[in-house]
Amino acid sequence: MRMAIDEARRAGEAGEVPIGAVVVFEPIDRGTRRALAEPQVIARAGNRRERDRDPAGHAEFAAMLQAARELDAWRLTDCTVYVTLEPCIMCAGLMHQARIRRCVYGAPDQKAGALGTLYQINADERLNHTFEVTPGVLQDECVALLQEFFAARRKR
């Protein structure tokens, strides 16, 4: 999560809403549930909506696309996505489609959170894939980044 926070800071310095994400690849043996290799960071990104003029320019979306290219596969079944803000419906939907194993997020999103706050895309058994979510990791630090960014923006 600290790496995701670093990405969020970089995004904020570039004028983007400070949200960062990191994808960690950790292949496991499905039978024994033992790790087959050391976990490794395969993608990192910050928000790029303003810079790219892209409505899909969310940090976790960009990091997952980068991870798919790195693995040369659309299935990210052995991946955990770390993101500083609870994913929205679009990003949670991409996590579902990419078959991620887990999402770890920092700050809950009262306006758009789709992994526990407003929706629970990850646990909807009507869908063909569910995934684990760990909320609130370094929450205070993640919330502070966002609050400081928007306070500074309001002053301008």
Salt bridges, closest charged atoms under 4 A:
ASP6 OD1 - ARG9 NH1 3.75
GLU7 OE2 - ARG10 NH2 2.74
GLU7 OE2 - ARG44 NE 2.92
ASP52 OD2 - ARG48 NE 2.90
ASP78 OD1 - ARG30 NH2 2.84
ASP78 OD1 - ARG101 NH2 2.71
ASP124 OD2 - ARG126 NH2 2.60
GLU141 OE1 - ARG2 NH1 2.56
GLU141 OE2 - ARG9 NH2 3.31
